[in-house]
Amino acid sequence: MRTGIVYHPDYLLHEQSPTHAERRERIAYTIDMLDEEEIWDDAGIKRINPRMAAEDEILSVHTGDYLRRLKEADISGAEFDTNTYGPPGFLKNALLSAGGAVTAGEAVMSGEVRNSFALIRPPGHHAGRNFAGGFCYINNVAVMTRAVQNSGVKRVMIIDWDAHHGNGTQDIFYDDPDVLYVSIHQEHCFPGTGKIKDVGDGVAKGRTINMPIAPGSSGRVYRYPVL
């Protein structure tokens, strides 16, 4: 069974500014490597074209008011925080990114591929139910997770390893007992959330697991036994 890679050239189009940390080079270098190593031609790889996420899929994780704000910002541009600007026309790329995540999940669920890698942007794990931030507008993994749940999957585990805590993903699933959200991130780093004591709410208590680690930690930290 093959591994799917979801990608579209339009993922290179989104740009807050030519010098912004979240710019096209974030995945352009990866695409260059895939081309040079002829990964696309490997029999074990299947290239998958994404689709745009539908509005009802966005509303499965974000509020209607937030989606309206995104649409308004798409017309004239808007600054969501000091690091996150939505340039005019950004929403199309954000919807294609979210749709790419959903497409990756659909390919696995249908048996088309064994697993999928969504090579998409803009990113998403800092986007919460009703807020953007950290270069993120739509929470891609959350939209995909809801789509998988709606297809009949009872329980989902999200493992988020990044220097930054996925505050948006935690916000969306904090009270969902059917989603186990695990975040491994650098402590005292942006956005300052993801404390060990944050474990979920109500019937979902224990379904959020935060593991902040010290800067410069080696691989040994990941293997350290918890007694």
C-alpha positions in Angstrom: 0.0 0.0 0.0 1.3 3.4 -1.0 1.9 6.6 1.0 0.0 9.6 -0.3 1.4 13.1 -0.6 -1.1 15.9 -0.9 0.2 18.9 -2.7 -0.8 21.7 -5.1 1.4 24.4 -6.7 -1.0 27.1 -5.3 0.4 26.4 -1.8 3.3 28.4 -2.9 1.2 31.5 -3.6 0.2 32.6 -0.1 2.5 35.3 1.2 2.2 37.8 4.0 5.4 39.5 2.9 8.6 38.3 1.1 10.5 38.3 4.4 7.9 36.9 6.7 8.8 33.7 8.6 5.8 31.9 7.0 6.6 32.3 3.3 6.7 30.0 0.2 10.2 28.8 0.9 8.8 26.8 3.9 7.7 24.1 1.5 9.4 25.1 -1.7 12.7 23.6 -0.5 10.8 20.4 0.3 9.3 20.3 -3.2 12.8 20.8 -4.7 14.1 17.8 -2.7 11.1 15.6 -3.8 11.8 16.6 -7.4 15.6 16.0 -7.2 15.3 12.7 -5.4 12.5 11.6 -7.9 10.2 10.8 -5.0 7.2 11.6 -7.1 8.1 8.7 -9.4 8.5 6.2 -6.6 6.0 3.3 -6.9 5.3 3.6 -3.2 4.2 7.2 -3.5 0.9 8.5 -4.8 0.5 12.2 -5.4 -2.9 13.5 -4.4 -4.5 16.7 -5.6 -6.4 18.6 -2.9 -9.8 20.2 -3.0 -11.2 23.3 -1.4 -12.7 22.8 2.0 -16.5 23.4 2.0 -18.0 26.0 4.2 -19.8 23.4 6.4 -16.5 21.7 7.0 -15.0 25.0 8.2 -18.1 25.6 10.4 -17.6 22.2 12.0 -14.7 23.6 14.0 -14.9 27.4 13.7 -17.8 29.7 14.6 -20.0 31.4 12.0 -18.9 34.8 13.3 -15.3 33.9 12.9 -15.9 32.8 9.3 -17.6 36.0 8.6 -14.6 37.9 9.9 -12.3 35.9 7.6 -14.5 36.7 4.6 -14.4 40.4 5.4 -10.7 40.3 5.9 -10.3 38.5 2.6 -11.6 41.6 0.8 -9.4 44.3 2.1 -6.9 42.5 4.3 -6.6 42.4 8.1 -4.1 42.1 10.9 -5.1 39.3 13.3 -2.0 39.7 15.6 1.5 41.2 15.3 2.7 38.1 13.4 -0.4 37.3 11.4 -1.7 39.4 8.5 -4.3 38.2 6.1 -3.6 39.8 2.7 -6.5 40.4 0.3 -7.4 37.1 -1.3 -5.8 34.9 1.4 -8.9 32.9 2.1 -8.8 30.9 -1.1 -5.4 29.5 -0.1 -6.5 28.9 3.5 -9.5 26.9 2.2 -7.3 24.9 -0.2 -4.9 24.2 2.7 -7.8 22.9 4.9 -9.2 21.0 2.0 -5.8 19.4 1.5 -5.8 18.1 5.1 -9.3 16.7 4.5 -8.2 15.1 1.2 -5.3 13.4 3.0 -7.7 11.9 5.6 -10.2 10.8 2.9 -7.5 9.0 1.0 -6.6 7.0 4.0 -10.2 6.3 5.0 -11.1 5.1 1.5 -8.1 2.7 1.4 -6.5 4.6 -1.5 -3.3 4.9 0.5 -2.0 3.5 3.8 -1.0 6.9 5.2 -0.9 10.5 3.9 1.4 13.5 4.3 -0.3 16.8 3.7 2.3 19.2 2.3 0.1 22.3 2.7 0.2 25.9 3.7 -0.9 28.2 5.3 -0.6 26.3 8.6 -3.4 25.9 11.1 -2.7 24.8 14.6 -2.8 28.3 16.2 -6.3 29.0 14.8 -9.0 28.4 17.4 -12.8 28.3 17.3 -13.1 32.0 16.9 -9.5 33.4 16.5 -6.6 33.4 14.1 -2.9 33.8 15.1 0.6 32.5 14.7 0.4 32.6 10.9 -2.8 30.5 11.0 -6.3 31.3 9.8 -8.1 27.9 9.6 -7.2 24.9 11.7 -6.4 22.3 9.0 -6.0 19.3 11.3 -9.2 20.1 13.2 -11.2 20.3 10.0 -9.8 17.0 8.9 -10.5 15.4 12.3 -14.1 16.5 12.2 -14.4 15.1 8.7 -13.0 11.8 9.8 -15.4 11.8 12.8 -18.3 12.5 10.6 -17.4 9.5 8.4 -17.9 7.2 11.3 -14.5 7.1 13.2 -15.3 7.0 16.9 -12.0 8.1 18.4 -9.1 10.2 17.0 -5.6 10.9 18.4 -3.8 14.1 17.3 0.0 14.2 18.1 1.3 17.7 17.7 5.1 18.0 17.8 6.3 21.5 17.2 8.3 24.1 19.1 5.0 26.0 19.6 2.0 24.7 21.4 -1.1 24.2 19.2 -3.3 26.4 21.2 -6.0 26.6 18.5 -6.3 22.8 18.2 -6.5 22.5 22.0 -9.2 25.2 22.1 -11.3 23.3 19.5 -11.1 19.9 21.1 -10.8 20.8 24.8 -14.3 19.5 25.6 -14.5 16.7 23.0 -14.1 13.3 24.8 -13.6 11.5 21.5 -10.4 13.3 20.5 -7.1 12.8 22.4 -4.9 15.8 21.8 -1.2 15.4 22.7 1.2 18.3 22.3 5.0 18.1 22.7 6.3 21.6 22.6 9.0 23.9 24.0 8.1 25.4 27.4 7.9 29.2 27.8 7.7 29.6 24.0 5.0 31.2 21.8 2.1 31.3 22.4 2.7 30.6 26.1 -0.1 28.0 26.5 0.0 24.2 26.8 0.6 23.8 30.5 0.8 20.3 32.1 -2.3 21.2 34.2 -4.4 21.8 31.1 -6.0 18.4 30.6 -9.4 19.0 29.1 -12.8 20.0 30.4 -15.9 18.2 31.6 -16.4 14.8 30.1 -13.2 15.4 28.1 -11.0 15.7 31.2 -7.8 13.7 30.5 -8.2 14.0 26.7 -5.7 16.8 26.5 -2.1 15.9 27.3 0.6 18.7 27.2 4.3 17.9 27.4 6.3 21.1 27.5 10.0 20.4 27.3 13.1 22.6 27.9 14.8 24.3 25.0 17.6 22.3 23.5 16.3 19.0 24.8 17.7 15.9 23.0 16.0 12.8 21.8 16.6 11.2 25.1 13.9 13.4 26.6 11.3 11.7 24.3 12.4 8.3 25.5 12.6 9.1 29.2 10.4 6.8 31.2 7.6 8.3 33.2 7.4 6.5 36.6 
